[in-house]
Amino acid sequence: MNITPLLKSKYDWNQGQKNAWNQERREALDYLRGDTDPYTSLLFETDRQYPLGRINITRRIIERISLVYMVPPKRYLNGEKDEDYNELTKNKDAALQRDEQLVNLLELVPVRIVWRNGKFDYDILLEFEPIFEDDPMKPVAVTYPIMDYTEVNDAREVIWHYVDDIQSYDYIKSNGNIITPEDMISHSYGMLPVVFPFRDGIPETGFIHTGVSNDLIRTNLGINVQQTNKYANSLFQSFGYGNISGDGIPQDLKVSPQTFTKLPDGAAMGMVTPPDVLGSLSTSIIDDFKLIAKTYHLSDNFVEGTTAESGVALRLRNQELTDDRKSDVTRWRMYEDRIYRIEQAIAKAEAGKNFSDDFAVDYEESIEVLSPQEQREKWDWEVSNGYKDKADILMEQNPDKFTTREEAQAYLAERSSLPAETDLFGSFVDNA
């Protein structure tokens, strides 16, 4: 193919845009990890004598708004739990919980479903290259780096992986050329084993025309700068700025608490203390935190900390966040179904297992925070109306000890010989 200068210019521009996209995502991940010193230090002198601020509001907000997998969902095949399927997918909840958080930060984070060591694994792809054919909104293949040698004296190239609906292989990009090994692995999945969870759905302008949570990142940077200024103000409030004025002052003049310093005639020594702005800086940090928290449907109490209050008050305070979760559940239910269809194909090809087409996932509500009295009243109402019995409540109170209804019912049977069950939560509950 003869590449004209105009076409090469377009390729170079596209590559530049993709490089900027990847760099923006790396910066957002640095903020999620709290590795923010390189960004804050650009705004201060290199010879500073005070530490840089590092307040990780990015992680705190992202974790708080990621509610879909806060409580692991229940998955059903033909309306029932399938122990074989649950055993093969035991890593799914942890992987999807992590992916949900990353999607809320980066907007798009694919998941590669892999058959590994006789079970399913779910690889999160932070850096990737989708490949398209006729439909620019439907990738037919994906490439992504799988190994980067970080040792200083190791100059080997980064290893990439290619996968489509019929094959996969590792390869190396060297000086712009692709070196492909001969041992390609064919599979009979019949579909690309990658799912693409978006935070807000596929963008109308292009498949990867996505952006990170820049409002959160920039606010985090501003708060780190203000915290750094607090450290600087505290330092110079404590010691001040030393100054000497006059003529004939020697270059090797020593100044310390243990040294008597003789100054030339007409010279003077003094200390200048900057104004105390610690209070105003602290207020500014809290105000910025509150503003960005409200942008993400969080209340002022999320910033200031909460005091004891009723469950009703908490629900009302978090109503906006709860409403936003409903749309998130709708999207993730769709992604779960796509993941399951891939699991079906992989299980059949790799292990000869035929999983049912009837798949459902039940996303439970996030854990309610109730006062002891409210919890008792809630259980009493559920029991009196037939929604639960004592065995259900035992399993809810102590899920590690009572993993099945049979265990809970056996425990209740043992306790039935006690003098009296004064109330629903008295004698039969093990408080150990």
C-alpha positions as a Markdown table, in Angstrom:
| # | Residue | x | y | z |
|---|---|---|---|---|
| 1 | Met | 0.0 | 0.0 | 0.0 |
| 2 | Asn | 1.4 | 3.4 | -1.1 |
| 3 | Ile | 1.0 | 5.8 | 1.8 |
| 4 | Thr | 0.7 | 9.4 | 0.6 |
| 5 | Pro | 2.0 | 12.3 | 2.7 |
| 6 | Leu | -1.6 | 13.4 | 3.4 |
| 7 | Leu | -2.5 | 9.9 | 4.6 |
| 8 | Lys | 0.6 | 9.6 | 6.7 |
| 9 | Ser | -0.2 | 13.0 | 8.3 |
| 10 | Lys | -3.7 | 11.7 | 9.1 |
| 11 | Tyr | -2.2 | 8.5 | 10.7 |
| 12 | Asp | 0.3 | 10.6 | 12.7 |
| 13 | Trp | -2.5 | 12.8 | 14.0 |
| 14 | Asn | -4.7 | 9.8 | 14.9 |
| 15 | Gln | -1.7 | 8.3 | 16.8 |
| 16 | Gly | -1.1 | 11.5 | 18.6 |
| 17 | Gln | -4.7 | 11.7 | 19.7 |
| 18 | Lys | -4.6 | 8.1 | 20.9 |
| 19 | Asn | -1.3 | 8.8 | 22.8 |
| 20 | Ala | -2.9 | 11.8 | 24.5 |
| 21 | Trp | -6.0 | 9.6 | 25.4 |
| 22 | Asn | -3.7 | 7.0 | 27.0 |
| 23 | Gln | -1.8 | 9.6 | 28.9 |
| 24 | Glu | -5.0 | 11.1 | 30.3 |
| 25 | Arg | -6.0 | 7.7 | 31.5 |
| 26 | Arg | -2.6 | 7.1 | 33.1 |
| 27 | Glu | -2.9 | 10.4 | 35.0 |
| 28 | Ala | -6.4 | 9.5 | 36.2 |
| 29 | Leu | -5.1 | 6.1 | 37.5 |
| 30 | Asp | -2.2 | 7.9 | 39.3 |
| 31 | Tyr | -4.8 | 10.0 | 41.1 |
| 32 | Leu | -6.8 | 6.9 | 42.0 |
| 33 | Arg | -3.7 | 5.3 | 43.5 |
| 34 | Gly | -2.7 | 8.6 | 45.2 |
| 35 | Asp | 0.5 | 8.9 | 43.2 |
| 36 | Thr | 0.1 | 12.6 | 42.6 |
| 37 | Asp | 3.4 | 14.2 | 43.6 |
| 38 | Pro | 4.7 | 14.5 | 40.0 |
| 39 | Tyr | 1.7 | 16.6 | 39.1 |
| 40 | Thr | 1.6 | 18.8 | 42.2 |
| 41 | Ser | 5.4 | 19.4 | 42.1 |
| 42 | Leu | 5.1 | 21.1 | 38.7 |
| 43 | Leu | 3.5 | 24.1 | 40.4 |
| 44 | Phe | 6.2 | 24.5 | 43.1 |
| 45 | Glu | 9.9 | 25.2 | 43.2 |
| 46 | Thr | 12.2 | 22.2 | 43.1 |
| 47 | Asp | 14.1 | 23.3 | 46.2 |
| 48 | Arg | 11.1 | 23.6 | 48.5 |
| 49 | Gln | 11.6 | 22.7 | 52.1 |
| 50 | Tyr | 8.1 | 21.4 | 52.8 |
| 51 | Pro | 6.2 | 18.3 | 51.8 |
| 52 | Leu | 3.6 | 18.1 | 49.0 |
| 53 | Gly | 0.0 | 17.7 | 49.8 |
| 54 | Arg | -1.5 | 14.3 | 48.9 |
| 55 | Ile | -5.2 | 14.0 | 49.7 |
| 56 | Asn | -6.8 | 11.2 | 47.8 |
| 57 | Ile | -10.4 | 12.4 | 47.3 |
| 58 | Thr | -10.4 | 10.6 | 43.9 |
| 59 | Arg | -10.4 | 7.1 | 45.4 |
| 60 | Arg | -12.8 | 8.0 | 48.2 |
| 61 | Ile | -15.4 | 9.4 | 45.8 |
| 62 | Ile | -15.0 | 6.7 | 43.1 |
| 63 | Glu | -15.4 | 3.9 | 45.7 |
| 64 | Arg | -18.4 | 5.6 | 47.3 |
| 65 | Ile | -20.3 | 6.0 | 44.0 |
| 66 | Ser | -19.6 | 2.5 | 42.8 |
| 67 | Leu | -22.7 | 0.8 | 44.3 |
| 68 | Val | -23.6 | -1.9 | 41.8 |
| 69 | Tyr | -21.2 | -4.5 | 43.1 |
| 70 | Met | -21.0 | -3.2 | 46.7 |
| 71 | Val | -23.1 | -6.2 | 47.5 |
| 72 | Pro | -22.2 | -9.3 | 45.3 |
| 73 | Pro | -25.2 | -10.1 | 43.0 |
| 74 | Lys | -26.9 | -13.5 | 42.8 |
| 75 | Arg | -26.8 | -15.3 | 39.5 |
| 76 | Tyr | -29.3 | -17.9 | 38.4 |
| 77 | Leu | -29.5 | -20.5 | 35.7 |
| 78 | Asn | -33.0 | -21.7 | 35.0 |
| 79 | Gly | -34.1 | -19.7 | 38.0 |
| 80 | Glu | -31.8 | -21.6 | 40.4 |
| 81 | Lys | -28.3 | -21.2 | 41.6 |
| 82 | Asp | -25.9 | -23.5 | 39.8 |
| 83 | Glu | -23.0 | -24.6 | 42.0 |
| 84 | Asp | -20.8 | -25.7 | 39.1 |
| 85 | Tyr | -21.2 | -22.3 | 37.3 |
| 86 | Asn | -20.6 | -20.4 | 40.6 |
| 87 | Glu | -17.4 | -22.4 | 41.2 |
| 88 | Leu | -16.1 | -21.7 | 37.7 |
| 89 | Thr | -16.9 | -17.9 | 38.0 |
| 90 | Lys | -15.8 | -17.4 | 41.6 |
| 91 | Asn | -13.4 | -14.6 | 40.5 |
| 92 | Lys | -16.1 | -12.6 | 38.8 |
| 93 | Asp | -17.4 | -10.4 | 41.6 |
| 94 | Ala | -14.0 | -9.1 | 42.6 |
| 95 | Ala | -13.1 | -8.4 | 39.0 |
| 96 | Leu | -16.4 | -6.6 | 38.1 |
| 97 | Gln | -16.3 | -4.6 | 41.4 |
| 98 | Arg | -12.9 | -3.3 | 40.4 |
| 99 | Asp | -14.0 | -2.7 | 36.8 |
| 100 | Glu | -17.0 | -0.8 | 37.9 |
| 101 | Gln | -14.8 | 1.6 | 39.9 |
| 102 | Leu | -12.4 | 2.0 | 36.9 |
| 103 | Val | -15.3 | 2.6 | 34.5 |
| 104 | Asn | -16.6 | 5.4 | 36.8 |
| 105 | Leu | -13.2 | 7.0 | 36.6 |
| 106 | Leu | -12.1 | 6.2 | 33.0 |
| 107 | Glu | -15.6 | 5.8 | 31.3 |
| 108 | Leu | -14.5 | 2.7 | 29.3 |
| 109 | Val | -12.6 | -0.3 | 30.6 |
| 110 | Pro | -13.0 | -3.6 | 28.7 |
| 111 | Val | -13.0 | -7.0 | 30.3 |
| 112 | Arg | -11.4 | -10.0 | 28.6 |
| 113 | Ile | -13.0 | -13.3 | 29.6 |
| 114 | Val | -10.3 | -16.0 | 29.8 |
| 115 | Trp | -10.3 | -19.7 | 30.5 |
| 116 | Arg | -7.3 | -20.2 | 32.8 |
| 117 | Asn | -6.4 | -23.2 | 34.9 |
| 118 | Gly | -9.8 | -24.8 | 34.5 |
| 119 | Lys | -11.8 | -21.7 | 35.5 |
| 120 | Phe | -12.8 | -18.4 | 34.2 |
| 121 | Asp | -10.7 | -15.3 | 34.8 |
| 122 | Tyr | -11.6 | -11.8 | 34.0 |
| 123 | Asp | -8.7 | -9.6 | 32.8 |
| 124 | Ile | -9.2 | -5.8 | 33.0 |
| 125 | Leu | -7.8 | -4.0 | 30.0 |
| 126 | Leu | -6.6 | -0.5 | 31.0 |
| 127 | Glu | -4.7 | 0.0 | 27.8 |
| 128 | Phe | -6.0 | -1.5 | 24.5 |
| 129 | Glu | -6.4 | -1.0 | 20.8 |
| 130 | Pro | -9.8 | -2.0 | 19.3 |
| 131 | Ile | -9.9 | -3.2 | 15.7 |
| 132 | Phe | -12.9 | -2.5 | 13.4 |
| 133 | Glu | -14.0 | -3.7 | 10.0 |
| 134 | Asp | -17.3 | -2.4 | 8.5 |
| 135 | Asp | -19.0 | -1.2 | 11.7 |
| 136 | Pro | -17.0 | 1.5 | 13.5 |
| 137 | Met | -19.0 | 0.9 | 16.6 |
| 138 | Lys | -18.4 | -2.9 | 16.9 |
| 139 | Pro | -14.8 | -4.1 | 17.4 |
| 140 | Val | -14.0 | -7.4 | 15.7 |
| 141 | Ala | -10.6 | -7.8 | 17.6 |
| 142 | Val | -8.6 | -6.2 | 20.4 |
| 143 | Thr | -4.9 | -5.9 | 21.1 |
| 144 | Tyr | -3.5 | -5.0 | 24.5 |
| 145 | Pro | -0.1 | -5.2 | 26.3 |
| 146 | Ile | 0.3 | -8.2 | 28.6 |
| 147 | Met | 3.9 | -7.9 | 29.8 |
| 148 | Asp | 6.1 | -4.9 | 30.4 |
| 149 | Tyr | 9.7 | -5.5 | 31.6 |
| 150 | Thr | 10.3 | -2.8 | 34.3 |
| 151 | Glu | 13.9 | -3.8 | 35.3 |
| 152 | Val | 16.4 | -1.1 | 34.5 |
| 153 | Asn | 18.8 | -3.4 | 32.7 |
| 154 | Asp | 16.0 | -5.2 | 30.7 |
| 155 | Ala | 15.6 | -3.8 | 27.2 |
| 156 | Arg | 13.2 | -6.4 | 25.9 |
| 157 | Glu | 10.2 | -5.2 | 23.9 |
| 158 | Val | 6.7 | -5.0 | 25.5 |
| 159 | Ile | 4.6 | -8.1 | 24.6 |
| 160 | Trp | 1.1 | -7.5 | 23.2 |
| 161 | His | -1.8 | -9.9 | 22.8 |
| 162 | Tyr | -4.2 | -10.2 | 19.9 |
| 163 | Val | -7.6 | -11.8 | 20.2 |
| 164 | Asp | -10.6 | -12.1 | 17.8 |
| 165 | Asp | -13.5 | -14.5 | 17.4 |
| 166 | Ile | -11.4 | -17.4 | 16.2 |
| 167 | Gln | -7.8 | -17.0 | 17.3 |
| 168 | Ser | -5.4 | -15.3 | 19.7 |
| 169 | Tyr | -1.6 | -14.9 | 19.9 |
| 170 | Asp | 1.1 | -12.8 | 21.5 |
| 171 | Tyr | 3.3 | -10.5 | 19.5 |
| 172 | Ile | 5.9 | -7.7 | 19.8 |
| 173 | Lys | 5.8 | -4.2 | 18.4 |
| 174 | Ser | 9.4 | -3.4 | 17.4 |
| 175 | Asn | 10.3 | -0.1 | 15.8 |
| 176 | Gly | 6.8 | 0.3 | 14.4 |
| 177 | Asn | 6.8 | -3.2 | 13.0 |
| 178 | Ile | 4.7 | -6.1 | 14.3 |
| 179 | Ile | 6.6 | -9.3 | 14.9 |
| 180 | Thr | 4.0 | -12.2 | 15.1 |
| 181 | Pro | 5.0 | -15.6 | 16.5 |
| 182 | Glu | 4.0 | -18.7 | 14.6 |
| 183 | Asp | 2.1 | -20.4 | 17.4 |
| 184 | Met | -1.3 | -18.9 | 17.0 |
| 185 | Ile | -4.0 | -20.4 | 19.2 |
| 186 | Ser | -7.3 | -21.2 | 17.4 |
| 187 | His | -10.5 | -21.4 | 19.4 |
| 188 | Ser | -14.1 | -22.1 | 18.5 |
| 189 | Tyr | -15.8 | -19.4 | 20.6 |
| 190 | Gly | -17.4 | -17.8 | 17.6 |
| 191 | Met | -17.4 | -14.4 | 19.3 |
| 192 | Leu | -14.9 | -11.9 | 20.6 |
| 193 | Pro | -14.3 | -12.8 | 24.3 |
| 194 | Val | -14.2 | -9.2 | 25.3 |
| 195 | Val | -17.0 | -7.0 | 26.8 |
| 196 | Phe | -16.8 | -3.2 | 26.7 |
| 197 | Pro | -18.5 | -1.6 | 29.7 |
| 198 | Phe | -19.2 | 2.1 | 29.3 |
| 199 | Arg | -20.1 | 4.5 | 32.0 |
| 200 | Asp | -22.7 | 6.3 | 29.9 |
| 201 | Gly | -23.1 | 4.1 | 26.9 |
| 202 | Ile | -21.3 | 4.1 | 23.6 |
| 203 | Pro | -20.5 | 7.7 | 22.6 |
| 204 | Glu | -22.3 | 8.9 | 19.5 |
| 205 | Thr | -19.2 | 10.4 | 17.9 |
| 206 | Gly | -16.9 | 7.3 | 18.1 |
| 207 | Phe | -16.3 | 4.1 | 20.0 |
| 208 | Ile | -13.4 | 5.4 | 22.1 |
| 209 | His | -14.4 | 9.0 | 22.2 |
| 210 | Thr | -14.4 | 8.8 | 26.0 |
| 211 | Gly | -12.8 | 10.9 | 28.7 |
| 212 | Val | -11.8 | 10.5 | 32.3 |
| 213 | Ser | -13.4 | 12.2 | 35.3 |
| 214 | Asn | -11.4 | 15.4 | 34.7 |
| 215 | Asp | -13.6 | 17.5 | 37.1 |
| 216 | Leu | -12.6 | 15.1 | 39.9 |
| 217 | Ile | -8.9 | 15.0 | 38.9 |
| 218 | Arg | -8.6 | 18.8 | 38.6 |
| 219 | Thr | -10.3 | 19.3 | 42.0 |
| 220 | Asn | -8.0 | 16.8 | 43.5 |
| 221 | Leu | -5.0 | 18.7 | 42.1 |
| 222 | Gly | -6.4 | 22.0 | 43.5 |
| 223 | Ile | -6.9 | 20.5 | 46.9 |
| 224 | Asn | -3.3 | 19.0 | 46.9 |
| 225 | Val | -2.0 | 22.5 | 46.0 |
| 226 | Gln | -3.9 | 24.1 | 48.8 |
| 227 | Gln | -2.7 | 21.4 | 51.2 |
| 228 | Thr | 0.9 | 22.0 | 50.1 |
| 229 | Asn | 0.4 | 25.7 | 50.8 |
| 230 | Lys | -0.8 | 24.8 | 54.3 |
| 231 | Tyr | 2.4 | 22.9 | 54.9 |
| 232 | Ala | 4.5 | 25.9 | 53.6 |
| 233 | Asn | 2.5 | 28.4 | 55.6 |
| 234 | Ser | 2.9 | 26.3 | 58.8 |
| 235 | Leu | 6.7 | 25.9 | 58.2 |
| 236 | Phe | 7.3 | 29.6 | 57.7 |
| 237 | Gln | 4.9 | 30.6 | 60.5 |
| 238 | Ser | 7.1 | 28.5 | 62.8 |
| 239 | Phe | 10.5 | 29.8 | 61.7 |
| 240 | Gly | 9.9 | 32.9 | 59.5 |
| 241 | Tyr | 12.0 | 34.3 | 56.7 |
| 242 | Gly | 15.5 | 35.3 | 58.0 |
| 243 | Asn | 17.0 | 38.5 | 56.4 |
| 244 | Ile | 20.1 | 40.6 | 56.9 |
| 245 | Ser | 20.6 | 44.1 | 55.6 |
| 246 | Gly | 23.6 | 46.4 | 55.4 |
| 247 | Asp | 27.0 | 46.6 | 53.8 |
| 248 | Gly | 30.1 | 44.5 | 54.3 |
| 249 | Ile | 28.2 | 41.3 | 55.4 |
| 250 | Pro | 30.6 | 38.3 | 55.0 |
| 251 | Gln | 29.5 | 35.5 | 52.7 |
| 252 | Asp | 30.3 | 32.8 | 55.2 |
| 253 | Leu | 28.1 | 34.2 | 58.0 |
| 254 | Lys | 26.8 | 31.5 | 60.3 |
| 255 | Val | 23.4 | 31.8 | 61.8 |
| 256 | Ser | 22.0 | 29.2 | 64.2 |
| 257 | Pro | 20.5 | 29.0 | 67.7 |
| 258 | Gln | 24.0 | 28.0 | 69.1 |
| 259 | Thr | 26.0 | 30.7 | 67.4 |
| 260 | Phe | 26.7 | 34.3 | 68.4 |
| 261 | Thr | 26.8 | 36.3 | 65.2 |
| 262 | Lys | 28.7 | 39.6 | 64.9 |
| 263 | Leu | 27.4 | 41.9 | 62.2 |
| 264 | Pro | 29.3 | 44.8 | 60.7 |
| 265 | Asp | 28.5 | 48.4 | 61.7 |
| 266 | Gly | 25.2 | 49.5 | 60.2 |
| 267 | Ala | 24.0 | 45.9 | 59.5 |
| 268 | Ala | 20.8 | 44.5 | 60.9 |
| 269 | Met | 19.3 | 41.0 | 61.2 |
| 270 | Gly | 15.5 | 40.3 | 61.3 |
| 271 | Met | 12.8 | 37.7 | 60.8 |
| 272 | Val | 9.7 | 38.2 | 58.7 |
| 273 | Thr | 6.7 | 36.0 | 59.5 |
| 274 | Pro | 4.0 | 35.5 | 56.8 |
| 275 | Pro | 0.3 | 35.9 | 57.7 |
| 276 | Asp | -1.5 | 32.9 | 59.2 |
| 277 | Val | -3.7 | 31.6 | 56.4 |
| 278 | Leu | -4.1 | 28.0 | 57.7 |
| 279 | Gly | -7.8 | 28.5 | 58.6 |
| 280 | Ser | -8.8 | 30.0 | 55.3 |
| 281 | Leu | -6.9 | 27.3 | 53.4 |
| 282 | Ser | -8.6 | 24.5 | 55.4 |
| 283 | Thr | -12.0 | 26.1 | 54.7 |
| 284 | Ser | -11.2 | 26.4 | 51.0 |
| 285 | Ile | -10.2 | 22.7 | 50.9 |
| 286 | Ile | -13.5 | 21.6 | 52.5 |
| 287 | Asp | -15.5 | 23.9 | 50.2 |
| 288 | Asp | -13.9 | 22.4 | 47.1 |
| 289 | Phe | -14.4 | 18.9 | 48.4 |
| 290 | Lys | -18.1 | 19.6 | 49.1 |
| 291 | Leu | -18.6 | 21.0 | 45.6 |
| 292 | Ile | -17.1 | 18.1 | 43.8 |
| 293 | Ala | -19.0 | 15.7 | 46.1 |
| 294 | Lys | -22.3 | 17.2 | 45.2 |
| 295 | Thr | -21.4 | 16.8 | 41.5 |
| 296 | Tyr | -21.2 | 13.1 | 42.2 |
| 297 | His | -24.5 | 13.0 | 44.1 |
| 298 | Leu | -22.9 | 13.0 | 47.6 |
| 299 | Ser | -24.0 | 15.0 | 50.6 |
| 300 | Asp | -22.0 | 17.4 | 52.8 |
| 301 | Asn | -22.0 | 14.6 | 55.4 |
| 302 | Phe | -19.8 | 12.5 | 53.1 |
| 303 | Val | -17.1 | 15.2 | 53.4 |
| 304 | Glu | -17.6 | 16.2 | 57.1 |
| 305 | Gly | -18.3 | 12.8 | 58.5 |
| 306 | Thr | -21.5 | 11.5 | 59.8 |
| 307 | Thr | -23.0 | 11.3 | 63.3 |
| 308 | Ala | -25.5 | 8.7 | 64.5 |
| 309 | Glu | -28.8 | 9.2 | 62.8 |
| 310 | Ser | -31.8 | 7.1 | 61.8 |
| 311 | Gly | -31.8 | 4.9 | 58.7 |
| 312 | Val | -34.7 | 7.0 | 57.3 |
| 313 | Ala | -32.5 | 10.1 | 57.5 |
| 314 | Leu | -29.7 | 8.3 | 55.8 |
| 315 | Arg | -31.9 | 7.1 | 53.0 |
| 316 | Leu | -33.3 | 10.6 | 52.4 |
| 317 | Arg | -29.8 | 12.1 | 52.4 |
| 318 | Asn | -28.5 | 9.5 | 49.9 |
| 319 | Gln | -31.6 | 9.4 | 47.7 |
| 320 | Glu | -29.9 | 11.1 | 44.7 |
| 321 | Leu | -27.1 | 8.7 | 44.8 |
| 322 | Thr | -29.5 | 5.8 | 45.1 |
| 323 | Asp | -31.5 | 7.0 | 42.1 |
| 324 | Asp | -28.3 | 7.2 | 40.0 |
| 325 | Arg | -27.5 | 3.6 | 41.0 |
| 326 | Lys | -30.7 | 2.4 | 39.2 |
| 327 | Ser | -29.4 | 3.5 | 35.8 |
| 328 | Asp | -26.0 | 1.9 | 36.6 |
| 329 | Val | -27.7 | -1.4 | 37.4 |
| 330 | Thr | -29.6 | -1.4 | 34.1 |
| 331 | Arg | -26.3 | -1.0 | 32.2 |
| 332 | Trp | -24.4 | -3.6 | 34.2 |
| 333 | Arg | -27.2 | -6.1 | 33.9 |
| 334 | Met | -26.7 | -5.8 | 30.1 |
| 335 | Tyr | -23.0 | -6.3 | 30.4 |
| 336 | Glu | -23.5 | -9.3 | 32.7 |
| 337 | Asp | -25.6 | -10.9 | 30.0 |
| 338 | Arg | -22.9 | -10.4 | 27.4 |
| 339 | Ile | -20.3 | -11.8 | 29.7 |
| 340 | Tyr | -22.5 | -14.9 | 30.3 |
| 341 | Arg | -22.9 | -15.5 | 26.6 |
| 342 | Ile | -19.1 | -15.5 | 26.2 |
| 343 | Glu | -18.8 | -17.8 | 29.2 |
| 344 | Gln | -21.3 | -20.2 | 27.6 |
| 345 | Ala | -19.2 | -20.4 | 24.4 |
| 346 | Ile | -15.9 | -20.8 | 26.3 |
| 347 | Ala | -17.2 | -23.4 | 28.7 |
| 348 | Lys | -18.5 | -25.5 | 25.8 |
| 349 | Ala | -15.3 | -25.2 | 23.8 |
| 350 | Glu | -12.8 | -25.6 | 26.6 |
| 351 | Ala | -14.6 | -28.0 | 29.0 |
| 352 | Gly | -17.5 | -29.5 | 27.1 |
| 353 | Lys | -20.0 | -27.9 | 29.5 |
| 354 | Asn | -23.4 | -26.7 | 28.3 |
| 355 | Phe | -24.8 | -23.9 | 30.4 |
| 356 | Ser | -28.5 | -23.0 | 30.1 |
| 357 | Asp | -29.6 | -20.1 | 27.9 |
| 358 | Asp | -31.8 | -19.0 | 30.8 |
| 359 | Phe | -29.6 | -16.6 | 32.8 |
| 360 | Ala | -30.6 | -13.9 | 35.3 |
| 361 | Val | -28.7 | -11.7 | 37.7 |
| 362 | Asp | -30.2 | -10.2 | 40.9 |
| 363 | Tyr | -28.5 | -7.0 | 42.0 |
| 364 | Glu | -29.3 | -6.6 | 45.7 |
| 365 | Glu | -29.8 | -3.2 | 47.2 |
| 366 | Ser | -26.7 | -1.8 | 48.9 |
| 367 | Ile | -26.5 | -2.5 | 52.6 |
| 368 | Glu | -29.0 | -0.4 | 54.6 |
| 369 | Val | -27.7 | 1.4 | 57.7 |
| 370 | Leu | -30.4 | 1.0 | 60.3 |
| 371 | Ser | -30.5 | 1.7 | 64.0 |
| 372 | Pro | -30.9 | -1.4 | 66.3 |
| 373 | Gln | -34.5 | -0.4 | 66.9 |
| 374 | Glu | -35.2 | 0.1 | 63.2 |
| 375 | Gln | -33.6 | -3.2 | 62.3 |
| 376 | Arg | -35.7 | -5.1 | 64.9 |
| 377 | Glu | -38.9 | -3.4 | 63.6 |
| 378 | Lys | -38.0 | -4.3 | 60.1 |
| 379 | Trp | -37.4 | -8.0 | 60.9 |
| 380 | Asp | -40.6 | -8.1 | 63.0 |
| 381 | Trp | -42.6 | -6.8 | 60.0 |
| 382 | Glu | -40.9 | -9.1 | 57.5 |
| 383 | Val | -41.6 | -12.2 | 59.8 |
| 384 | Ser | -45.2 | -11.2 | 60.5 |
| 385 | Asn | -45.9 | -10.7 | 56.8 |
| 386 | Gly | -44.3 | -14.0 | 55.8 |
| 387 | Tyr | -41.3 | -12.5 | 53.9 |
| 388 | Lys | -38.8 | -14.1 | 56.3 |
| 389 | Asp | -38.6 | -16.5 | 59.2 |
| 390 | Lys | -36.1 | -16.9 | 62.0 |
| 391 | Ala | -33.7 | -19.0 | 59.9 |
| 392 | Asp | -33.5 | -16.3 | 57.3 |
| 393 | Ile | -32.6 | -13.7 | 60.0 |
| 394 | Leu | -29.9 | -16.0 | 61.5 |
| 395 | Met | -28.4 | -16.3 | 58.0 |
| 396 | Glu | -28.5 | -12.6 | 57.5 |
| 397 | Gln | -27.0 | -11.8 | 60.9 |
| 398 | Asn | -24.2 | -14.4 | 60.7 |
| 399 | Pro | -23.6 | -15.5 | 57.1 |
| 400 | Asp | -20.2 | -17.0 | 57.8 |
| 401 | Lys | -21.6 | -19.4 | 60.5 |
| 402 | Phe | -25.0 | -20.2 | 58.8 |
| 403 | Thr | -24.4 | -20.7 | 55.1 |
| 404 | Thr | -27.5 | -22.8 | 54.5 |
| 405 | Arg | -31.1 | -22.8 | 55.8 |
| 406 | Glu | -30.5 | -26.3 | 57.1 |
| 407 | Glu | -27.7 | -25.1 | 59.4 |
| 408 | Ala | -29.8 | -22.2 | 60.7 |
| 409 | Gln | -32.9 | -24.5 | 61.3 |
| 410 | Ala | -30.7 | -27.1 | 63.1 |
| 411 | Tyr | -29.4 | -24.4 | 65.4 |
| 412 | Leu | -32.9 | -23.2 | 66.1 |
| 413 | Ala | -34.0 | -26.7 | 66.8 |
| 414 | Glu | -31.2 | -27.1 | 69.4 |
| 415 | Arg | -32.3 | -23.8 | 71.1 |
| 416 | Ser | -36.0 | -24.7 | 71.1 |
| 417 | Ser | -35.7 | -26.4 | 74.5 |
| 418 | Leu | -34.7 | -23.2 | 76.2 |
| 419 | Pro | -37.3 | -21.8 | 78.7 |
| 420 | Ala | -38.8 | -19.0 | 76.6 |
| 421 | Glu | -38.2 | -17.1 | 73.4 |
| 422 | Thr | -39.1 | -13.7 | 74.7 |
| 423 | Asp | -38.8 | -12.0 | 71.4 |
| 424 | Leu | -37.6 | -12.5 | 67.9 |
| 425 | Phe | -34.0 | -11.5 | 68.6 |
| 426 | Gly | -33.5 | -12.8 | 72.2 |
| 427 | Ser | -32.6 | -16.3 | 73.1 |
| 428 | Phe | -32.0 | -17.8 | 69.7 |
| 429 | Val | -29.4 | -15.4 | 68.4 |
| 430 | Asp | -25.7 | -16.3 | 69.0 |
| 431 | Asn | -23.9 | -13.1 | 70.0 |
| 432 | Ala | -20.6 | -14.8 | 70.2 |
